[in-house]
Amino acid sequence: MNLQEQFGQIDIYLFDQILRGNITPAMRVLDSGCGFGRNLVYLLREGAEVFAVDANPGAIDHVRSLARSLGNPSPAENFQVAPVEQMPFPNSFADVVICSAVLHFARDRAHFLAMLGELWRVLRPGGLLFCRLASRIGMDFEPLRNDIYRVGNSEWFLVDEPMLLALARERSAELVDPLKTTIVQGSRCMTTWILRKPGDAMGTSPLTLC
C-alpha cells in the first residue's frame, strides 16, 4: 500500500499531527464539516472510532460508504447531516475535533463564534482542536463588510493573527503549534490553528510550542 492509498488526500498539516502522535487511531475523532471524508481515510482504515457531520447529505452518504469500504466498525449513525454550529453530540465528547476549510464560510462574526463554540463544546478537556481556515495573515484582501472580504470570486470570513490568539486566550487554550500560514500563489492564505483544551482528561501532558 502506498502513502496515497493509506492516507488519501489528507491535509498535510493534519498528516503532520498524525506523524507526531498528536492524533492516533486510539482516539475518538470528530470531523466537523467533513466534506467527502478526505481527512478520514487513514483513521477509518485503522479502525478508529470516527464521527462526522456535514450539511451536505451527499457528503455524509459518501463518508458512510467510505467507512464501510475501509472496514471501519463505526456505525452509519456516527455520520450525521448537521451544521457545524448545531452538532448532535454531547459536551466533552471527542478526543480530537477536526475542522478543515470550513470556518471561513461563516456568514458573519456571530456565525463564526457559534461554530467555534460548538467545536469547543464537544471537545474533551485535554483534547485537541485542529482548524485550518482562510486568513488575512500575509496578504491584503478587499474588505466588503465586518470581517468579510473578497477572495477571488468568493466572500469569506477572514481571521487575522491577533483574533486567533485572543480567541485562544479567552478559552485558556494552549497553542499546540505556532500559527502556520500558507500563501497559495497570491490568491488566498490558509492558516493552521491547533489548540489544546485545558484539562488532562486524556491523560496527556501539555505540549510545548515547536
SVG drawing of the C-alpha trace seen along z (x, -y; Angstrom):
<svg xmlns="http://www.w3.org/2000/svg" viewBox="-29 -47 39 51">
<polyline fill="none" stroke="black" stroke-width="0.4" points="0.0,0.0 1.4,-3.4 1.0,-6.6 -1.8,-7.9 -3.8,-4.7 -3.1,-4.7 -3.8,-8.4 -5.9,-9.6 -5.9,-13.3 -5.3,-14.3 -4.4,-17.9 -0.6,-18.0 -0.8,-19.7 -3.2,-17.1 -0.8,-14.4 1.9,-16.1 -0.2,-15.8 -0.7,-12.1 3.0,-11.6 3.9,-13.3 1.4,-11.2 -0.9,-14.0 -3.7,-12.2 -3.9,-8.4 -6.5,-5.7 -6.9,-5.1 -8.7,-8.4 -12.3,-9.3 -12.2,-11.7 -14.9,-14.1 -14.6,-15.7 -16.8,-18.8 -17.7,-19.8 -16.1,-16.6 -17.0,-17.0 -16.4,-13.7 -14.0,-12.5 -10.6,-13.2 -9.1,-13.7 -10.6,-10.5 -9.2,-7.7 -6.3,-6.8 -8.3,-6.9 -11.1,-4.8 -8.7,-2.3 -7.0,-1.9 -10.3,-1.2 -10.6,-4.5 -13.9,-5.5 -14.9,-8.2 -17.8,-10.7 -18.5,-13.3 -21.0,-16.0 -21.6,-17.9 -24.5,-20.0 -24.4,-18.2 -26.4,-14.9 -24.4,-13.6 -21.2,-14.1 -22.4,-12.1 -23.6,-9.3 -20.2,-9.2 -18.4,-9.1 -20.7,-6.3 -19.8,-4.3 -16.1,-5.1 -16.2,-3.8 -17.8,-0.5 -15.4,-0.1 -12.4,-0.5 -13.8,2.0 -14.3,-0.6 -16.6,0.6 -18.2,-2.9 -21.9,-2.6 -23.7,-4.7 -25.3,-6.7 -21.8,-8.2 -22.1,-10.3 -24.8,-12.9 -26.2,-15.6 -25.9,-18.7 -24.3,-22.2 -21.1,-22.7 -22.9,-25.2 -25.5,-22.6 -23.9,-19.3 -25.8,-16.3 -23.2,-15.3 -22.9,-15.8 -20.4,-18.0 -16.8,-16.8 -17.5,-14.1 -14.3,-13.8 -10.6,-13.5 -9.9,-15.2 -12.1,-17.7 -11.1,-18.4 -12.5,-21.4 -10.7,-21.9 -11.6,-24.6 -14.9,-25.3 -14.8,-28.3 -14.1,-30.9 -17.6,-30.2 -19.1,-31.9 -21.7,-34.5 -20.5,-36.9 -18.7,-37.0 -21.7,-35.7 -21.9,-32.7 -18.1,-32.1 -18.3,-32.2 -21.2,-29.9 -19.3,-27.3 -16.2,-27.7 -18.3,-27.4 -19.7,-24.1 -16.2,-22.8 -15.0,-23.7 -18.2,-22.3 -17.8,-18.8 -14.1,-18.6 -12.9,-16.8 -10.7,-18.5 -7.2,-17.8 -8.4,-17.3 -7.0,-18.7 -8.8,-21.1 -7.4,-21.1 -8.6,-24.0 -7.4,-25.1 -9.1,-28.2 -8.6,-31.1 -7.0,-34.3 -5.5,-37.7 -2.1,-36.7 0.3,-37.5 -2.0,-39.2 -4.4,-42.0 -7.9,-41.5 -10.8,-43.8 -13.0,-44.4 -16.7,-44.1 -18.2,-44.4 -17.3,-43.4 -14.8,-40.6 -16.0,-39.6 -13.5,-40.0 -13.4,-39.3 -11.2,-36.3 -11.2,-35.6 -14.9,-35.4 -16.0,-34.5 -16.9,-36.3 -15.1,-34.8 -14.9,-35.5 -11.2,-36.1 -9.4,-36.0 -6.0,-37.5 -3.3,-36.6 -4.5,-38.9 -8.0,-37.5 -6.8,-33.8 -4.5,-34.5 -7.2,-36.4 -9.7,-33.5 -7.2,-31.1 -6.5,-33.2 -10.2,-33.6 -10.5,-29.8 -7.3,-29.4 -6.2,-27.2 -2.7,-26.2 -1.3,-26.6 -0.1,-23.1 2.0,-24.7 2.6,-28.3 0.2,-29.6 1.3,-28.4 0.1,-30.1 0.5,-29.1 0.0,-31.7 -1.5,-30.0 0.1,-31.7 -1.2,-35.1 -4.8,-34.0 -5.5,-33.1 -3.9,-32.5 -4.6,-29.3 -3.8,-29.2 -3.4,-26.2 -4.7,-26.8 -4.3,-23.9 -5.4,-24.3 -5.4,-22.0 -8.3,-22.4 -7.5,-22.9 -7.5,-19.8 -5.9,-16.4 -8.8,-14.0 -6.9,-12.3 -4.0,-11.6 -1.7,-13.7 0.8,-16.3 0.7,-19.8 2.6,-20.1 5.2,-22.8 5.4,-25.1 7.6,-23.8"/>
</svg>
